[in-house]
Amino acid sequence: MLKAIPSLHPPSTKGQATPALQYLRLADLHKGGDSFNPREDEESAELLDTLFPALNTVGVYESYVSRVATWDSHWIMIEGCRKLLKQARVFSRL
């Protein structure tokens, strides 16, 4: 079950700056045999949502030379979790 952790997303106060990055592309350097589990996907999503609250999309450079396509499904999961966290955070402030 995914949920936003309120302590990670304190309400902003007037005059406080928040990161405005909206689009992020990463060069994923995982090797094909590295292990990665669903909890790490969720933790990555939480980290990205915390660091970049205005983020609209995150993904990997598909044309990166050392890219291993094995990790594509993990990035799809991370992006899905991040969007759910963002929606929960935005909805809770309405």
PDB file of N, CA, C and O in Angstrom:
ATOM      1  N   MET A   1       0.836  -1.180   0.000  1.00  0.00           N
ATOM      2  CA  MET A   1       0.000   0.000   0.000  1.00  0.00           C
ATOM      3  C   MET A   1       0.882   1.246   0.000  1.00  0.00           C
ATOM      4  O   MET A   1       1.799   1.361   0.813  1.00  0.00           O
ATOM      5  N   LEU A   2       0.611   2.154  -0.891  1.00  0.00           N
ATOM      6  CA  LEU A   2       1.375   3.381  -0.976  1.00  0.00           C
ATOM      7  C   LEU A   2       0.644   4.502  -0.282  1.00  0.00           C
ATOM      8  O   LEU A   2      -0.578   4.614  -0.387  1.00  0.00           O
ATOM      9  N   LYS A   3       1.380   5.334   0.425  1.00  0.00           N
ATOM     10  CA  LYS A   3       0.778   6.512   1.022  1.00  0.00           C
ATOM     11  C   LYS A   3       1.839   7.588   1.154  1.00  0.00           C
ATOM     12  O   LYS A   3       3.026   7.294   1.298  1.00  0.00           O
ATOM     13  N   ALA A   4       1.408   8.810   1.107  1.00  0.00           N
ATOM     14  CA  ALA A   4       2.317   9.934   1.297  1.00  0.00           C
ATOM     15  C   ALA A   4       2.589  10.060   2.785  1.00  0.00           C
ATOM     16  O   ALA A   4       1.681   9.935   3.607  1.00  0.00           O
ATOM     17  N   ILE A   5       3.836  10.307   3.122  1.00  0.00           N
ATOM     18  CA  ILE A   5       4.208  10.487   4.517  1.00  0.00           C
ATOM     19  C   ILE A   5       4.218  11.983   4.792  1.00  0.00           C
ATOM     20  O   ILE A   5       5.079  12.696   4.276  1.00  0.00           O
ATOM     21  N   PRO A   6       3.265  12.480   5.606  1.00  0.00           N
ATOM     22  CA  PRO A   6       3.144  13.923   5.812  1.00  0.00           C
ATOM     23  C   PRO A   6       4.424  14.597   6.278  1.00  0.00           C
ATOM     24  O   PRO A   6       4.678  15.744   5.909  1.00  0.00           O
ATOM     25  N   SER A   7       5.233  13.922   7.075  1.00  0.00           N
ATOM     26  CA  SER A   7       6.449  14.548   7.572  1.00  0.00           C
ATOM     27  C   SER A   7       7.452  14.850   6.452  1.00  0.00           C
ATOM     28  O   SER A   7       8.312  15.718   6.605  1.00  0.00           O
ATOM     29  N   LEU A   8       7.343  14.135   5.332  1.00  0.00           N
ATOM     30  CA  LEU A   8       8.228  14.399   4.207  1.00  0.00           C
ATOM     31  C   LEU A   8       7.779  15.600   3.392  1.00  0.00           C
ATOM     32  O   LEU A   8       8.559  16.152   2.616  1.00  0.00           O
ATOM     33  N   HIS A   9       6.532  16.005   3.562  1.00  0.00           N
ATOM     34  CA  HIS A   9       5.967  17.082   2.762  1.00  0.00           C
ATOM     35  C   HIS A   9       5.353  18.151   3.658  1.00  0.00           C
ATOM     36  O   HIS A   9       4.134  18.320   3.666  1.00  0.00           O
ATOM     37  N   PRO A  10       6.185  18.883   4.419  1.00  0.00           N
ATOM     38  CA  PRO A  10       5.603  19.922   5.271  1.00  0.00           C
ATOM     39  C   PRO A  10       4.986  21.013   4.411  1.00  0.00           C
ATOM     40  O   PRO A  10       5.472  21.288   3.314  1.00  0.00           O
ATOM     41  N   PRO A  11       3.919  21.635   4.898  1.00  0.00           N
ATOM     42  CA  PRO A  11       3.317  22.711   4.112  1.00  0.00           C
ATOM     43  C   PRO A  11       4.311  23.846   3.933  1.00  0.00           C
ATOM     44  O   PRO A  11       5.027  24.207   4.868  1.00  0.00           O
ATOM     45  N   SER A  12       4.354  24.402   2.741  1.00  0.00           N
ATOM     46  CA  SER A  12       5.286  25.505   2.504  1.00  0.00           C
ATOM     47  C   SER A  12       4.739  26.780   3.131  1.00  0.00           C
ATOM     48  O   SER A  12       3.526  26.966   3.234  1.00  0.00           O
ATOM     49  N   THR A  13       5.631  27.639   3.540  1.00  0.00           N
ATOM     50  CA  THR A  13       5.246  28.914   4.115  1.00  0.00           C
ATOM     51  C   THR A  13       5.521  30.011   3.106  1.00  0.00           C
ATOM     52  O   THR A  13       6.309  29.831   2.177  1.00  0.00           O
ATOM     53  N   LYS A  14       4.876  31.132   3.288  1.00  0.00           N
ATOM     54  CA  LYS A  14       5.021  32.238   2.350  1.00  0.00           C
ATOM     55  C   LYS A  14       6.486  32.648   2.254  1.00  0.00           C
ATOM     56  O   LYS A  14       7.159  32.834   3.269  1.00  0.00           O
ATOM     57  N   GLY A  15       6.968  32.785   1.031  1.00  0.00           N
ATOM     58  CA  GLY A  15       8.350  33.204   0.819  1.00  0.00           C
ATOM     59  C   GLY A  15       9.347  32.056   0.797  1.00  0.00           C
ATOM     60  O   GLY A  15      10.516  32.263   0.473  1.00  0.00           O
ATOM     61  N   GLN A  16       8.907  30.854   1.134  1.00  0.00           N
ATOM     62  CA  GLN A  16       9.814  29.707   1.134  1.00  0.00           C
ATOM     63  C   GLN A  16       9.928  29.161  -0.285  1.00  0.00           C
ATOM     64  O   GLN A  16       8.920  28.921  -0.949  1.00  0.00           O
ATOM     65  N   ALA A  17      11.148  28.968  -0.739  1.00  0.00           N
ATOM     66  CA  ALA A  17      11.371  28.461  -2.092  1.00  0.00           C
ATOM     67  C   ALA A  17      11.166  26.953  -2.133  1.00  0.00           C
ATOM     68  O   ALA A  17      11.525  26.247  -1.191  1.00  0.00           O
ATOM     69  N   THR A  18      10.593  26.465  -3.218  1.00  0.00           N
ATOM     70  CA  THR A  18      10.485  25.030  -3.445  1.00  0.00           C
ATOM     71  C   THR A  18      11.106  24.734  -4.795  1.00  0.00           C
ATOM     72  O   THR A  18      11.003  25.550  -5.711  1.00  0.00           O
ATOM     73  N   PRO A  19      11.748  23.587  -4.939  1.00  0.00           N
ATOM     74  CA  PRO A  19      12.351  23.249  -6.225  1.00  0.00           C
ATOM     75  C   PRO A  19      11.298  23.266  -7.335  1.00  0.00           C
ATOM     76  O   PRO A  19      10.211  22.710  -7.174  1.00  0.00           O
ATOM     77  N   ALA A  20      11.620  23.894  -8.441  1.00  0.00           N
ATOM     78  CA  ALA A  20      10.660  24.058  -9.535  1.00  0.00           C
ATOM     79  C   ALA A  20      10.935  23.137 -10.712  1.00  0.00           C
ATOM     80  O   ALA A  20      10.308  23.280 -11.762  1.00  0.00           O
ATOM     81  N   LEU A  21      11.851  22.203 -10.563  1.00  0.00           N
ATOM     82  CA  LEU A  21      12.166  21.285 -11.652  1.00  0.00           C
ATOM     83  C   LEU A  21      10.921  20.506 -12.052  1.00  0.00           C
ATOM     84  O   LEU A  21      10.267  19.898 -11.205  1.00  0.00           O
ATOM     85  N   GLN A  22      10.592  20.524 -13.349  1.00  0.00           N
ATOM     86  CA  GLN A  22       9.380  19.855 -13.807  1.00  0.00           C
ATOM     87  C   GLN A  22       9.655  18.601 -14.631  1.00  0.00           C
ATOM     88  O   GLN A  22       8.810  17.707 -14.681  1.00  0.00           O
ATOM     89  N   TYR A  23      10.808  18.515 -15.273  1.00  0.00           N
ATOM     90  CA  TYR A  23      11.139  17.374 -16.132  1.00  0.00           C
ATOM     91  C   TYR A  23      12.535  16.886 -15.795  1.00  0.00           C
ATOM     92  O   TYR A  23      13.471  17.682 -15.727  1.00  0.00           O
ATOM     93  N   LEU A  24      12.684  15.588 -15.585  1.00  0.00           N
ATOM     94  CA  LEU A  24      13.966  15.016 -15.193  1.00  0.00           C
ATOM     95  C   LEU A  24      14.231  13.774 -16.033  1.00  0.00           C
ATOM     96  O   LEU A  24      13.391  12.879 -16.114  1.00  0.00           O
ATOM     97  N   ARG A  25      15.401  13.726 -16.655  1.00  0.00           N
ATOM     98  CA  ARG A  25      15.865  12.551 -17.390  1.00  0.00           C
ATOM     99  C   ARG A  25      17.165  12.093 -16.750  1.00  0.00           C
ATOM    100  O   ARG A  25      18.053  12.905 -16.490  1.00  0.00           O
ATOM    101  N   LEU A  26      17.278  10.813 -16.499  1.00  0.00           N
ATOM    102  CA  LEU A  26      18.429  10.233 -15.821  1.00  0.00           C
ATOM    103  C   LEU A  26      19.178   9.274 -16.728  1.00  0.00           C
ATOM    104  O   LEU A  26      18.592   8.645 -17.608  1.00  0.00           O
ATOM    105  N   ALA A  27      20.463   9.170 -16.506  1.00  0.00           N
ATOM    106  CA  ALA A  27      21.271   8.139 -17.148  1.00  0.00           C
ATOM    107  C   ALA A  27      21.404   7.008 -16.118  1.00  0.00           C
ATOM    108  O   ALA A  27      22.207   7.103 -15.189  1.00  0.00           O
ATOM    109  N   ASP A  28      20.628   5.958 -16.284  1.00  0.00           N
ATOM    110  CA  ASP A  28      20.632   4.833 -15.347  1.00  0.00           C
ATOM    111  C   ASP A  28      21.851   3.965 -15.610  1.00  0.00           C
ATOM    112  O   ASP A  28      22.004   3.411 -16.699  1.00  0.00           O
ATOM    113  N   LEU A  29      22.720   3.846 -14.608  1.00  0.00           N
ATOM    114  CA  LEU A  29      23.966   3.098 -14.769  1.00  0.00           C
ATOM    115  C   LEU A  29      23.933   1.717 -14.119  1.00  0.00           C
ATOM    116  O   LEU A  29      24.984   1.113 -13.902  1.00  0.00           O
ATOM    117  N   HIS A  30      22.732   1.208 -13.803  1.00  0.00           N
ATOM    118  CA  HIS A  30      22.632  -0.144 -13.253  1.00  0.00           C
ATOM    119  C   HIS A  30      23.197  -1.155 -14.240  1.00  0.00           C
ATOM    120  O   HIS A  30      23.054  -1.013 -15.454  1.00  0.00           O
ATOM    121  N   LYS A  31      23.832  -2.162 -13.699  1.00  0.00           N
ATOM    122  CA  LYS A  31      24.285  -3.287 -14.525  1.00  0.00           C
ATOM    123  C   LYS A  31      23.140  -4.284 -14.631  1.00  0.00           C
ATOM    124  O   LYS A  31      22.243  -4.285 -13.788  1.00  0.00           O
ATOM    125  N   GLY A  32      23.159  -5.114 -15.634  1.00  0.00           N
ATOM    126  CA  GLY A  32      22.094  -6.084 -15.863  1.00  0.00           C
ATOM    127  C   GLY A  32      21.866  -7.051 -14.725  1.00  0.00           C
ATOM    128  O   GLY A  32      20.732  -7.486 -14.525  1.00  0.00           O
ATOM    129  N   GLY A  33      22.898  -7.412 -13.962  1.00  0.00           N
ATOM    130  CA  GLY A  33      22.760  -8.397 -12.902  1.00  0.00           C
ATOM    131  C   GLY A  33      22.502  -7.811 -11.523  1.00  0.00           C
ATOM    132  O   GLY A  33      22.343  -8.563 -10.561  1.00  0.00           O
ATOM    133  N   ASP A  34      22.457  -6.488 -11.401  1.00  0.00           N
ATOM    134  CA  ASP A  34      22.179  -5.860 -10.104  1.00  0.00           C
ATOM    135  C   ASP A  34      20.806  -6.273  -9.603  1.00  0.00           C
ATOM    136  O   ASP A  34      19.887  -6.500 -10.390  1.00  0.00           O
ATOM    137  N   SER A  35      20.679  -6.369  -8.285  1.00  0.00           N
ATOM    138  CA  SER A  35      19.363  -6.672  -7.731  1.00  0.00           C
ATOM    139  C   SER A  35      18.670  -5.367  -7.337  1.00  0.00           C
ATOM    140  O   SER A  35      19.325  -4.415  -6.912  1.00  0.00           O
ATOM    141  N   PHE A  36      17.367  -5.326  -7.477  1.00  0.00           N
ATOM    142  CA  PHE A  36      16.571  -4.146  -7.180  1.00  0.00           C
ATOM    143  C   PHE A  36      15.194  -4.659  -6.842  1.00  0.00           C
ATOM    144  O   PHE A  36      14.653  -5.484  -7.578  1.00  0.00           O
ATOM    145  N   ASN A  37      14.603  -4.197  -5.748  1.00  0.00           N
ATOM    146  CA  ASN A  37      13.307  -4.747  -5.352  1.00  0.00           C
ATOM    147  C   ASN A  37      12.227  -3.671  -5.340  1.00  0.00           C
ATOM    148  O   ASN A  37      12.534  -2.481  -5.405  1.00  0.00           O
ATOM    149  N   PRO A  38      10.958  -4.088  -5.256  1.00  0.00           N
ATOM    150  CA  PRO A  38       9.855  -3.122  -5.294  1.00  0.00           C
ATOM    151  C   PRO A  38       9.923  -2.060  -4.202  1.00  0.00           C
ATOM    152  O   PRO A  38       9.527  -0.918  -4.434  1.00  0.00           O
ATOM    153  N   ARG A  39      10.414  -2.410  -3.024  1.00  0.00           N
ATOM    154  CA  ARG A  39      10.517  -1.411  -1.939  1.00  0.00           C
ATOM    155  C   ARG A  39      11.487  -0.305  -2.348  1.00  0.00           C
ATOM    156  O   ARG A  39      11.254   0.863  -2.039  1.00  0.00           O
ATOM    157  N   GLU A  40      12.560  -0.655  -3.033  1.00  0.00           N
ATOM    158  CA  GLU A  40      13.507   0.359  -3.500  1.00  0.00           C
ATOM    159  C   GLU A  40      12.869   1.244  -4.568  1.00  0.00           C
ATOM    160  O   GLU A  40      13.195   2.427  -4.664  1.00  0.00           O
ATOM    161  N   ASP A  41      11.970   0.686  -5.364  1.00  0.00           N
ATOM    162  CA  ASP A  41      11.214   1.501  -6.318  1.00  0.00           C
ATOM    163  C   ASP A  41      10.387   2.548  -5.574  1.00  0.00           C
ATOM    164  O   ASP A  41      10.383   3.722  -5.944  1.00  0.00           O
ATOM    165  N   GLU A  42       9.690   2.119  -4.528  1.00  0.00           N
ATOM    166  CA  GLU A  42       8.864   3.030  -3.734  1.00  0.00           C
ATOM    167  C   GLU A  42       9.720   4.093  -3.048  1.00  0.00           C
ATOM    168  O   GLU A  42       9.352   5.267  -3.019  1.00  0.00           O
ATOM    169  N   GLU A  43      10.861   3.681  -2.499  1.00  0.00           N
ATOM    170  CA  GLU A  43      11.753   4.641  -1.833  1.00  0.00           C
ATOM    171  C   GLU A  43      12.302   5.661  -2.820  1.00  0.00           C
ATOM    172  O   GLU A  43      12.438   6.839  -2.489  1.00  0.00           O
ATOM    173  N   SER A  44      12.616   5.216  -4.022  1.00  0.00           N
ATOM    174  CA  SER A  44      13.090   6.134  -5.057  1.00  0.00           C
ATOM    175  C   SER A  44      11.996   7.136  -5.421  1.00  0.00           C
ATOM    176  O   SER A  44      12.267   8.323  -5.599  1.00  0.00           O
ATOM    177  N   ALA A  45      10.766   6.652  -5.529  1.00  0.00           N
ATOM    178  CA  ALA A  45       9.630   7.532  -5.833  1.00  0.00           C
ATOM    179  C   ALA A  45       9.425   8.563  -4.729  1.00  0.00           C
ATOM    180  O   ALA A  45       9.192   9.738  -5.011  1.00  0.00           O
ATOM    181  N   GLU A  46       9.511   8.126  -3.467  1.00  0.00           N
ATOM    182  CA  GLU A  46       9.359   9.043  -2.331  1.00  0.00           C
ATOM    183  C   GLU A  46      10.460  10.099  -2.328  1.00  0.00           C
ATOM    184  O   GLU A  46      10.194  11.274  -2.072  1.00  0.00           O
ATOM    185  N   LEU A  47      11.685   9.690  -2.611  1.00  0.00           N
ATOM    186  CA  LEU A  47      12.797  10.619  -2.654  1.00  0.00           C
ATOM    187  C   LEU A  47      12.592  11.665  -3.750  1.00  0.00           C
ATOM    188  O   LEU A  47      12.753  12.861  -3.509  1.00  0.00           O
ATOM    189  N   LEU A  48      12.239  11.214  -4.943  1.00  0.00           N
ATOM    190  CA  LEU A  48      12.020  12.145  -6.053  1.00  0.00           C
ATOM    191  C   LEU A  48      10.870  13.110  -5.758  1.00  0.00           C
ATOM    192  O   LEU A  48      10.961  14.296  -6.074  1.00  0.00           O
ATOM    193  N   ASP A  49       9.794  12.609  -5.155  1.00  0.00           N
ATOM    194  CA  ASP A  49       8.661  13.474  -4.833  1.00  0.00           C
ATOM    195  C   ASP A  49       9.020  14.489  -3.753  1.00  0.00           C
ATOM    196  O   ASP A  49       8.536  15.621  -3.775  1.00  0.00           O
ATOM    197  N   THR A  50       9.857  14.089  -2.820  1.00  0.00           N
ATOM    198  CA  THR A  50      10.282  14.993  -1.755  1.00  0.00           C
ATOM    199  C   THR A  50      11.228  16.068  -2.275  1.00  0.00           C
ATOM    200  O   THR A  50      11.077  17.246  -1.952  1.00  0.00           O
ATOM    201  N   LEU A  51      12.196  15.658  -3.075  1.00  0.00           N
ATOM    202  CA  LEU A  51      13.189  16.615  -3.587  1.00  0.00           C
ATOM    203  C   LEU A  51      12.630  17.539  -4.656  1.00  0.00           C
ATOM    204  O   LEU A  51      13.020  18.703  -4.743  1.00  0.00           O
ATOM    205  N   PHE A  52      11.716  17.022  -5.467  1.00  0.00           N
ATOM    206  CA  PHE A  52      11.195  17.783  -6.608  1.00  0.00           C
ATOM    207  C   PHE A  52       9.666  17.758  -6.608  1.00  0.00           C
ATOM    208  O   PHE A  52       9.071  17.048  -7.417  1.00  0.00           O
ATOM    209  N   PRO A  53       9.019  18.513  -5.723  1.00  0.00           N
ATOM    210  CA  PRO A  53       7.561  18.457  -5.608  1.00  0.00           C
ATOM    211  C   PRO A  53       6.817  18.925  -6.854  1.00  0.00           C
ATOM    212  O   PRO A  53       5.658  18.551  -7.036  1.00  0.00           O
ATOM    213  N   ALA A  54       7.432  19.723  -7.714  1.00  0.00           N
ATOM    214  CA  ALA A  54       6.763  20.219  -8.922  1.00  0.00           C
ATOM    215  C   ALA A  54       7.017  19.321 -10.132  1.00  0.00           C
ATOM    216  O   ALA A  54       6.559  19.627 -11.233  1.00  0.00           O
ATOM    217  N   LEU A  55       7.735  18.229  -9.941  1.00  0.00           N
ATOM    218  CA  LEU A  55       8.117  17.359 -11.048  1.00  0.00           C
ATOM    219  C   LEU A  55       6.893  16.787 -11.764  1.00  0.00           C
ATOM    220  O   LEU A  55       5.987  16.250 -11.128  1.00  0.00           O
ATOM    221  N   ASN A  56       6.876  16.910 -13.102  1.00  0.00           N
ATOM    222  CA  ASN A  56       5.796  16.346 -13.910  1.00  0.00           C
ATOM    223  C   ASN A  56       6.157  14.973 -14.449  1.00  0.00           C
ATOM    224  O   ASN A  56       5.322  14.069 -14.442  1.00  0.00           O
ATOM    225  N   THR A  57       7.382  14.802 -14.916  1.00  0.00           N
ATOM    226  CA  THR A  57       7.800  13.506 -15.434  1.00  0.00           C
ATOM    227  C   THR A  57       9.255  13.221 -15.072  1.00  0.00           C
ATOM    228  O   THR A  57      10.082  14.124 -14.948  1.00  0.00           O
ATOM    229  N   VAL A  58       9.529  11.938 -14.910  1.00  0.00           N
ATOM    230  CA  VAL A  58      10.896  11.464 -14.712  1.00  0.00           C
ATOM    231  C   VAL A  58      11.061  10.234 -15.595  1.00  0.00           C
ATOM    232  O   VAL A  58      10.142   9.427 -15.734  1.00  0.00           O
ATOM    233  N   GLY A  59      12.225  10.103 -16.179  1.00  0.00           N
ATOM    234  CA  GLY A  59      12.487   8.951 -17.027  1.00  0.00           C
ATOM    235  C   GLY A  59      13.972   8.814 -17.285  1.00  0.00           C
ATOM    236  O   GLY A  59      14.780   9.572 -16.749  1.00  0.00           O
ATOM    237  N   VAL A  60      14.321   7.855 -18.096  1.00  0.00           N
ATOM    238  CA  VAL A  60      15.729   7.620 -18.410  1.00  0.00           C
ATOM    239  C   VAL A  60      16.012   7.996 -19.856  1.00  0.00           C
ATOM    240  O   VAL A  60      15.137   7.944 -20.720  1.00  0.00           O
ATOM    241  N   TYR A  61      17.256   8.373 -20.089  1.00  0.00           N
ATOM    242  CA  TYR A  61      17.694   8.606 -21.467  1.00  0.00           C
ATOM    243  C   TYR A  61      17.693   7.270 -22.185  1.00  0.00           C
ATOM    244  O   TYR A  61      18.440   6.368 -21.808  1.00  0.00           O
ATOM    245  N   GLU A  62      16.878   7.129 -23.199  1.00  0.00           N
ATOM    246  CA  GLU A  62      16.790   5.862 -23.914  1.00  0.00           C
ATOM    247  C   GLU A  62      17.971   5.641 -24.848  1.00  0.00           C
ATOM    248  O   GLU A  62      18.279   4.501 -25.193  1.00  0.00           O
ATOM    249  N   SER A  63      18.628   6.704 -25.256  1.00  0.00           N
ATOM    250  CA  SER A  63      19.743   6.563 -26.193  1.00  0.00           C
ATOM    251  C   SER A  63      21.103   6.557 -25.487  1.00  0.00           C
ATOM    252  O   SER A  63      22.141   6.630 -26.145  1.00  0.00           O
ATOM    253  N   TYR A  64      21.103   6.470 -24.144  1.00  0.00           N
ATOM    254  CA  TYR A  64      22.353   6.457 -23.402  1.00  0.00           C
ATOM    255  C   TYR A  64      23.144   5.205 -23.762  1.00  0.00           C
ATOM    256  O   TYR A  64      22.579   4.113 -23.809  1.00  0.00           O
ATOM    257  N   VAL A  65      24.427   5.345 -24.013  1.00  0.00           N
ATOM    258  CA  VAL A  65      25.269   4.255 -24.519  1.00  0.00           C
ATOM    259  C   VAL A  65      25.260   3.022 -23.612  1.00  0.00           C
ATOM    260  O   VAL A  65      25.118   1.903 -24.104  1.00  0.00           O
ATOM    261  N   SER A  66      25.410   3.206 -22.294  1.00  0.00           N
ATOM    262  CA  SER A  66      25.509   2.075 -21.370  1.00  0.00           C
ATOM    263  C   SER A  66      24.163   1.631 -20.809  1.00  0.00           C
ATOM    264  O   SER A  66      24.126   0.876 -19.837  1.00  0.00           O
ATOM    265  N   ARG A  67      23.073   2.077 -21.391  1.00  0.00           N
ATOM    266  CA  ARG A  67      21.742   1.769 -20.873  1.00  0.00           C
ATOM    267  C   ARG A  67      21.437   0.286 -20.989  1.00  0.00           C
ATOM    268  O   ARG A  67      21.688  -0.344 -22.016  1.00  0.00           O
ATOM    269  N   VAL A  68      20.874  -0.267 -19.879  1.00  0.00           N
ATOM    270  CA  VAL A  68      20.428  -1.661 -19.870  1.00  0.00           C
ATOM    271  C   VAL A  68      18.904  -1.632 -19.763  1.00  0.00           C
ATOM    272  O   VAL A  68      18.366  -1.145 -18.769  1.00  0.00           O
ATOM    273  N   ALA A  69      18.207  -2.146 -20.770  1.00  0.00           N
ATOM    274  CA  ALA A  69      16.744  -2.076 -20.833  1.00  0.00           C
ATOM    275  C   ALA A  69      16.056  -2.867 -19.720  1.00  0.00           C
ATOM    276  O   ALA A  69      14.855  -2.707 -19.505  1.00  0.00           O
ATOM    277  N   THR A  70      16.798  -3.713 -19.013  1.00  0.00           N
ATOM    278  CA  THR A  70      16.242  -4.505 -17.917  1.00  0.00           C
ATOM    279  C   THR A  70      15.552  -3.624 -16.891  1.00  0.00           C
ATOM    280  O   THR A  70      14.586  -4.048 -16.255  1.00  0.00           O
ATOM    281  N   TRP A  71      16.037  -2.406 -16.725  1.00  0.00           N
ATOM    282  CA  TRP A  71      15.544  -1.525 -15.664  1.00  0.00           C
ATOM    283  C   TRP A  71      14.348  -0.689 -16.078  1.00  0.00           C
ATOM    284  O   TRP A  71      13.815   0.056 -15.255  1.00  0.00           O
ATOM    285  N   ASP A  72      13.905  -0.786 -17.332  1.00  0.00           N
ATOM    286  CA  ASP A  72      12.775   0.014 -17.802  1.00  0.00           C
ATOM    287  C   ASP A  72      11.524  -0.200 -16.950  1.00  0.00           C
ATOM    288  O   ASP A  72      10.838   0.760 -16.601  1.00  0.00           O
ATOM    289  N   SER A  73      11.229  -1.445 -16.619  1.00  0.00           N
ATOM    290  CA  SER A  73      10.025  -1.723 -15.823  1.00  0.00           C
ATOM    291  C   SER A  73      10.117  -1.094 -14.433  1.00  0.00           C
ATOM    292  O   SER A  73       9.101  -0.685 -13.870  1.00  0.00           O
ATOM    293  N   HIS A  74      11.322  -1.013 -13.881  1.00  0.00           N
ATOM    294  CA  HIS A  74      11.486  -0.370 -12.574  1.00  0.00           C
ATOM    295  C   HIS A  74      11.218   1.126 -12.670  1.00  0.00           C
ATOM    296  O   HIS A  74      10.591   1.704 -11.783  1.00  0.00           O
ATOM    297  N   TRP A  75      11.686   1.746 -13.731  1.00  0.00           N
ATOM    298  CA  TRP A  75      11.445   3.189 -13.888  1.00  0.00           C
ATOM    299  C   TRP A  75       9.975   3.478 -14.144  1.00  0.00           C
ATOM    300  O   TRP A  75       9.474   4.524 -13.732  1.00  0.00           O
ATOM    301  N   ILE A  76       9.279   2.577 -14.813  1.00  0.00           N
ATOM    302  CA  ILE A  76       7.839   2.736 -14.999  1.00  0.00           C
ATOM    303  C   ILE A  76       7.145   2.659 -13.640  1.00  0.00           C
ATOM    304  O   ILE A  76       6.230   3.436 -13.364  1.00  0.00           O
ATOM    305  N   MET A  77       7.577   1.725 -12.793  1.00  0.00           N
ATOM    306  CA  MET A  77       7.017   1.583 -11.448  1.00  0.00           C
ATOM    307  C   MET A  77       7.332   2.807 -10.589  1.00  0.00           C
ATOM    308  O   MET A  77       6.458   3.320  -9.889  1.00  0.00           O
ATOM    309  N   ILE A  78       8.564   3.267 -10.641  1.00  0.00           N
ATOM    310  CA  ILE A  78       8.970   4.447  -9.868  1.00  0.00           C
ATOM    311  C   ILE A  78       8.135   5.651 -10.275  1.00  0.00           C
ATOM    312  O   ILE A  78       7.648   6.388  -9.418  1.00  0.00           O
ATOM    313  N   GLU A  79       7.966   5.857 -11.577  1.00  0.00           N
ATOM    314  CA  GLU A  79       7.185   6.993 -12.070  1.00  0.00           C
ATOM    315  C   GLU A  79       5.721   6.874 -11.645  1.00  0.00           C
ATOM    316  O   GLU A  79       5.106   7.871 -11.268  1.00  0.00           O
ATOM    317  N   GLY A  80       5.163   5.679 -11.703  1.00  0.00           N
ATOM    318  CA  GLY A  80       3.783   5.479 -11.263  1.00  0.00           C
ATOM    319  C   GLY A  80       3.604   5.765  -9.779  1.00  0.00           C
ATOM    320  O   GLY A  80       2.645   6.426  -9.383  1.00  0.00           O
ATOM    321  N   CYS A  81       4.519   5.272  -8.964  1.00  0.00           N
ATOM    322  CA  CYS A  81       4.465   5.524  -7.517  1.00  0.00           C
ATOM    323  C   CYS A  81       4.633   7.005  -7.217  1.00  0.00           C
ATOM    324  O   CYS A  81       3.935   7.554  -6.365  1.00  0.00           O
ATOM    325  N   ARG A  82       5.561   7.653  -7.917  1.00  0.00           N
ATOM    326  CA  ARG A  82       5.803   9.081  -7.693  1.00  0.00           C
ATOM    327  C   ARG A  82       4.565   9.902  -8.019  1.00  0.00           C
ATOM    328  O   ARG A  82       4.229  10.841  -7.297  1.00  0.00           O
ATOM    329  N   LYS A  83       3.884   9.548  -9.110  1.00  0.00           N
ATOM    330  CA  LYS A  83       2.666  10.274  -9.480  1.00  0.00           C
ATOM    331  C   LYS A  83       1.565  10.069  -8.436  1.00  0.00           C
ATOM    332  O   LYS A  83       0.834  11.009  -8.122  1.00  0.00           O
ATOM    333  N   LEU A  84       1.438   8.859  -7.898  1.00  0.00           N
ATOM    334  CA  LEU A  84       0.449   8.609  -6.845  1.00  0.00           C
ATOM    335  C   LEU A  84       0.771   9.420  -5.595  1.00  0.00           C
ATOM    336  O   LEU A  84      -0.126  10.001  -4.985  1.00  0.00           O
ATOM    337  N   LEU A  85       2.031   9.463  -5.213  1.00  0.00           N
ATOM    338  CA  LEU A  85       2.435  10.251  -4.050  1.00  0.00           C
ATOM    339  C   LEU A  85       2.139  11.732  -4.259  1.00  0.00           C
ATOM    340  O   LEU A  85       1.652  12.410  -3.355  1.00  0.00           O
ATOM    341  N   LYS A  86       2.435  12.225  -5.451  1.00  0.00           N
ATOM    342  CA  LYS A  86       2.176  13.637  -5.757  1.00  0.00           C
ATOM    343  C   LYS A  86       0.680  13.924  -5.697  1.00  0.00           C
ATOM    344  O   LYS A  86       0.269  14.937  -5.132  1.00  0.00           O
ATOM    345  N   GLN A  87      -0.141  13.045  -6.276  1.00  0.00           N
ATOM    346  CA  GLN A  87      -1.582  13.246  -6.230  1.00  0.00           C
ATOM    347  C   GLN A  87      -2.102  13.241  -4.804  1.00  0.00           C
ATOM    348  O   GLN A  87      -2.946  14.065  -4.451  1.00  0.00           O
ATOM    349  N   ALA A  88      -1.612  12.331  -3.983  1.00  0.00           N
ATOM    350  CA  ALA A  88      -2.047  12.270  -2.572  1.00  0.00           C
ATOM    351  C   ALA A  88      -1.634  13.551  -1.841  1.00  0.00           C
ATOM    352  O   ALA A  88      -2.406  14.083  -1.044  1.00  0.00           O
ATOM    353  N   ARG A  89      -0.441  14.041  -2.104  1.00  0.00           N
ATOM    354  CA  ARG A  89       0.045  15.257  -1.457  1.00  0.00           C
ATOM    355  C   ARG A  89      -0.780  16.467  -1.889  1.00  0.00           C
ATOM    356  O   ARG A  89      -1.195  17.266  -1.050  1.00  0.00           O
ATOM    357  N   VAL A  90      -1.017  16.603  -3.183  1.00  0.00           N
ATOM    358  CA  VAL A  90      -1.781  17.741  -3.705  1.00  0.00           C
ATOM    359  C   VAL A  90      -3.240  17.663  -3.229  1.00  0.00           C
ATOM    360  O   VAL A  90      -3.815  18.671  -2.819  1.00  0.00           O
ATOM    361  N   PHE A  91      -3.823  16.481  -3.285  1.00  0.00           N
ATOM    362  CA  PHE A  91      -5.212  16.311  -2.873  1.00  0.00           C
ATOM    363  C   PHE A  91      -5.391  16.632  -1.393  1.00  0.00           C
ATOM    364  O   PHE A  91      -6.403  17.219  -1.008  1.00  0.00           O
ATOM    365  N   SER A  92      -4.425  16.257  -0.561  1.00  0.00           N
ATOM    366  CA  SER A  92      -4.557  16.489   0.895  1.00  0.00           C
ATOM    367  C   SER A  92      -4.516  17.969   1.242  1.00  0.00           C
ATOM    368  O   SER A  92      -4.937  18.362   2.330  1.00  0.00           O
ATOM    369  N   ARG A  93      -4.012  18.795   0.326  1.00  0.00           N
ATOM    370  CA  ARG A  93      -3.935  20.247   0.583  1.00  0.00           C
ATOM    371  C   ARG A  93      -5.161  21.001   0.094  1.00  0.00           C
ATOM    372  O   ARG A  93      -5.289  22.200   0.343  1.00  0.00           O
ATOM    373  N   LEU A  94      -6.064  20.318  -0.598  1.00  0.00           N
ATOM    374  CA  LEU A  94      -7.269  20.983  -1.104  1.00  0.00           C
ATOM    375  C   LEU A  94      -8.271  21.233  -0.025  1.00  0.00           C
ATOM    376  O   LEU A  94      -9.339  21.785  -0.290  1.00  0.00           O
TER     377      LEU A  94
END
